Amino acid sequence: MTTALSADQREPHSPPAPRWRRPDLWPHRGESVDAIDALIALASFAVFTLPILVGWTDGVGSKPAIAAFGVLAVAPLLVRRRWPMATLVAVTVVICLASLCGVRFTLWVSNAGPAIAVAVFTVADRLPRKVSLLATVAAVLATIVAAQFDMAWHPDQDQNMVQLVAAAPAWLLGYLLQTRRGYGRQLEAEARGQVIERERRVRAEERLRVSRDVHDVLSHTLSMIAVRSGVARLVADEQPDEAKRALAAIETASREGLGELRRVLNQLRDDVPQQDQSEPTLEAVAQLVAETRHPGLAIDYRASGPVAAYPALLETSAYRIVQEALTNIVKHSHASHGWVEVRHAAEELTISVYDDGRGGPASPDAGQGLGLLGMRERVSLFGGTLEAGPRAEGGFGVVARIPIDRAADDH
């Protein structure tokens, strides 16, 4: 019998790599020789070593030695972007060897030139701060120690602290550039995070909206089917024509419910033509009321006021509010009469749905309060208000008030 081993048992954890060996802290390691680096190396040799070789000024040491040290000092600059630490080590070693050998291959005392400054700048720009600072301090100390030996072994040659003077501002400039680049990357990461969060929020809102629509469509359609099927069962023997009409209404409600559900779900797809994604509007409220009527439930519909050009989302939300309110009447109110009124005004759209029943929507504590919650969310989307509850004269009422100016500005 064999026992399955976990990943931790099969492969023991390896210790994390030291910070200075982490690949993400060594940017651009795969870069080849850059034209700018070649120009820097060539200019450094031409300005600081070539005048000695052509006799324009005097150096210290033989011409071959001066040429060799001059080339060796600038050659590492060709690969400074790919190997910044190796470049600094190589330049430091060349300067130290030149001091120990008593060779001055530049125009200035202590072989002053841009080589060590460029190397230090690259290390500070490309490597972590602690690593670059330690490397710079070590390089400067090495040149100082070599200069001390040079003064002891070659008393006729002058030495100074020029390498420190060159390295300090070079390191500071390189570190500032690295910090600025890191800050830019941080801003980009934050911007990407904000975009991702905004997209996540939009998707969540879309899922919530679709879930509300699906709830409204299914709840209304199934309620109509349940009521009509009950009517058909009761009158099937005595009133076959009425039973046929009830079955026809069931068929119509089923087809329309499937079509509406398909339109809702198609909104989640990108390959559906725009015309296939049409949403119900206020014009469809009259048909909705007519489909909800059945023997035993009369519903009056009235629209008043001049109709405005409402945003599409507002019209769909108003339709869904009426649909859910009518569903509650059918399912919970035991009413014989209902009233639906849509009142258009200059600053507000008011939707009122009443009934004369003895019940209202099921209690949210019973797990069936999603309808009223969905209506409140739809109204609050436009900064409106929703009032729902028993009426003093009997029955249950829902009144939704949506400010037009706010809805137009937001949508």
N, C-alpha and C positions, 0 to 999 in steps of 0.2 A: 504493500500500500504506500503510495507516494503522497506527500503533502505539498500542496501548492505554496510556493514562496511568494511573498509580497515583493514589490519592487525594491523596498528598502532592504530586504534580506538578500535579494539577488545581487544588487549593486550597492555596495557601501558608499555612504556619502563621502565625497572628496572635499577637502577643506577649500574654502573660497580662495580665489586667486588674490595675491597681494594687490593693493590698490594701484601700484605703479605698473602692474602687468595686465590690468584690465583693458581689453581692446577698446571699450568705449571712451577711454581716457587718452587714447593715442590716435587722434583724428588724422585722416589723410595719410595713413601709413602706406597706402598703395600708390601714391603719386610718383610719377617719374620726374626726371630732371625738368625744371621749369625754365623757360627762356629768361624770366626775370632773375632767377637765381644765377644762371650762367652770366648774365650781364653784370650782376653785383660782383661775382667772383672775378670776372675779367677786369672790371673797373678798379677793384681793389688792388689787383696786381699791377695794372697799368699806372695808377696814380701813386702808389706807395712803394713799389719795388722796382718797376721798370726804369725810373729816373736814375737809380743807382747803377743799374746794369749798363745803361748807355753812357754813363759818365757825367751826367748833369749835376750830380751831387755825390758826396762821399758816403760810403757805408763802412761797416766793420766786418772784416772777413773776406774770403776769396769770392770772386764772382760766381763760380759754380755753387758754393755753399749758400750765397745770398739768393741765387736763382732757385735752388732746391727748397730752401726754407720758405721763400716767397710763394712758390707753387703749392707746397704742402699746407701752408696756412689758409689759402683760399679755396683749395680743391674740395674740402668737406662742405663748403657752402653750396655746392651743386646738389647735394642730397639732404639739405637741412630740413626740408619739409617731410621727407620720408623717415629720416632717422635724426631727430633733433638732439637727443641726448648724445648719440655717437658723434655728431658734428661738434658739439661743445667740447667733448673729451678730446677729440682729435686736434682741434684748434688750440686747446690749452696745452696739450702735450707738445705741439710744435713750438709754441711760444716759450715754454719752459726749456725745451732742448736748445733752442737758439740762445737763450740766456746762459745756460750752462756751458755752451760751446763758445760763447763770446761772439756771436754773430748778430749784427744788427741789419736786418733785411728790409727795414722800412726807413722812411725819412726821419722818423722821430725817435726819441730816447725810449727805451724799454719796448722797442718794436711796436709802438703805438700804431693802431690801424683799425679799420672797421670790422675785421674778422671776428674778434671775440664779442664785440657789441652785437653783431648780426646773429651770432650763435646763441648768445644769452637771450636776445629778443625772441628767437624762435622757440627756445625751451620754455620761456615764460608764457608764450602765446599758445603753445601746443600741449603742455603737460600740466598736471595738477600743481596748485600753488606751492604746496609743501615740497614736492619733488623738485620743482624748478628753482625754488629759493635755496634749497640745500645744494643743488648742483652748481648754482651761480656762486654761492659762498665758497664752495670747495675749489672751483676754478680760480677765483680771485686769490684765495689763500695760496694755491699752488704757484701762481705767477709771482706772488710776493716772496714766497720762500725761494723760488728759483732766482729772483732778482737779488736776494741777499747773498746767495752763493756766488752769483755773478760778480757782485761788488767785492767779495772776498778773493775770488780767483782772478778777476780782471780789474784791478784798482783804477786803471785808466779810463774805464767806461762808466758813464753816468746811468743811474737808474732812478725811477720815480714810481708813483702810485697811479700811473695813467690807466692801467687796466681796470682798477676799481672805479675810477671816474667814468670810464666808458661803460662798464657793466651795470652800474647802479641805475642810471636812467633808462638803459635798454631793457632791463628786467621790469621796471615800473611800467614802461610803455607797453611791453608785451602782455603783462598781466592785466592792464586796463583794457586792452583789446579783447583778451579772452573773456573778461568779465562782461564787457558790453555784448559780445557774441552770445554768451550764456544767457544774459538777460533777454536778448532778442528771441532765443529759442524758448525761454520760459513764457514770453508773451505769446509766441506762436502756439505753444502747447495749451496755454489757457484759452486762446481763441478757439482752437480745435475742440477743447473740452466744452466750451460754451455752445459751439455748433452742435456737438453730439447731444448735450443736455437739451438744447432747444428741439432737436429732432426727436429725442425721446419723449419730451413733453407733448409735442405735436402728435406723435403716434399714440400716446396714452389718451389724449383728448379725442383723437379719431376713434379709438377703440371704444371709449365711453359713449361717444355719440352714436356709433353703429350699434352698440349694445342697447341703447335706449330705443333706437329705431326698430331693432329686431323685437324687443319686448313689446313695443306698441303694436307692431304689425301682427305678431303672433297672438297677443292677448285679444286684440279686437277681432281678428279673423276667427279664432277658436271660440270666442264668446258667441259670435254670430252663428257659427255652425252648431254650437250646443243648443242655442235657443231655437233655431229653425228645425233642427232634428227632433227636438222635443215636441214642437208643434206638429210636425209631420207624423210622429208616433201617435199623438193623441187623436188626430183627425183622420188618420189613414182609412178607417173603416166607414165613418159617417160622412166625411167630406173629402173624397179622393182628389177633387180639383185643388182644394186648399193644400193638401199634402203634396201634390205635384208642384205647386208654386213654392212651397217651403223647400222642397228638394232642389228646385231650380235655383232658388236663392242660395242654398248651400253650395251648389256647383259654382255659381257666379262668385260668391265670397271666397271660395277656395282658389279659383283661378286668379282673382284679383290679388288675394293675399300672397300667392306664390310669385306673381309678377312683381309685386311691390317688394317682397323679400329679396327677389333676384336683383332688383334695382339697388337696394340697400347694400347687398354684398358685393355687387359689381363696383361699388365705389372704392373698394380695396384693391381693385385690379387696374393696372396701367394700360392693358391692351384692349379695354372696352371703349368703343367710340363714345364721344361726349353725349350724343343724342340718346344713347341707351342708358344714361345715368340720370335722367330727368327725375326730379323730386316733385312730390305733390305740392300744390299751392293752395291759396285761399279759394280759388275758383272751384276746387274740388270738394270744398266743405259741403256744398249743397247735395252733391251726389253721395257723399259719406253719410249725411243725415238720412237721405232716402233709403240707402241700403241698410241702415240700422233699424228703421221702422219695421215693425212686425205686428201681427194681430195681438193686441193686448198692450202695445206700447206705441203711443202716438208721440211724435216729436215735431215741434214747430221750429222753423228756421227763419231768421230774419237778419238781413244785413242793412245797415244804415250808414249814411255819410258818404262823402266822395272818396272813391278808392284811389290810393296813392301808389306810386311805383316803389314798392318795398324791396329790400334786398331778398335774394332767393332764400338765404338761410332763415330769415325771419318768417317768410311765408311757410316754409316747411315746418318750422317750429310751431307756428300757430295751428297748422293743420294737425300736427301730432298732439297738441294739447286738446283740441276738440275730439280727436280720435280716442285718446285715453279717457277723457271725461265721459264720452258716450259708452266706452267699454265698461267703466265703473257703474254707469246706470244699468246696463244690461246684466252685469254680473252680481251686483251687490244691493241695488236700491229697492228692488221689488216695486218699481214705479209703473204707473199706467200712462204717465204723460211726462214729457221732457221738453225743454226749451233751449235753443241754441241761438245766441245773438252775437254777431260780429259788428262792432261799432267803429267806424273809421272817423278819426278826428285829425285836426291839423298837427297836434303834438303827441297824440297817443292812440294806440290801437288797443281796444278793449274786447276781450273774448269772454262771454258769459255762458255757462252751461248749468241749467237747473233741472230738478226733477221733483216730483211730488211723492216720492217713495218714503219708506220708513227706515231705510238703511243707508249707509254710506260706504266708502271704500274700506276694505278690510284693514284692520289695525296693522301698523308696521311691526308691532310686536309679534304678530302672527306670521310674519315672513312674507306678507303680500303688500307691502307699502311702497313698492318700487314705482308704481304709477305716479303717485303724488310727488315722490322725490324726483322722478324724471321731469315732471312738469315744472317743478320749482327750478331745477337746473337749467331748463330751456329758457325760462323767463329771466333768470338772473344773468344769463349770457348777454342779454341786451340791457341790463340795468333796470329791469322791471320788477313787478311784485306779483305774487300769487296769493289769493285768499281762497281757502277751501274749508268747508265745514257745514254743519247743519244750519238750516235756515229757521228763522223764528216762525214763519208761517208753515213750516213743515218741509220735509224733503232735504236734499243736499244741494249745495251750490259750489261752483268753481268760477272764480273771476280772475282773469289774467290781464294785467295792464302793462303794456310795452311802450316805452317812450320812443317816438319815431326819430327825433333828432339824434338821440344817443345811438340808436340802432344803425342809422345811416352813417354816422361818423365812424363807428367801430367796424362796420362791415361793408 
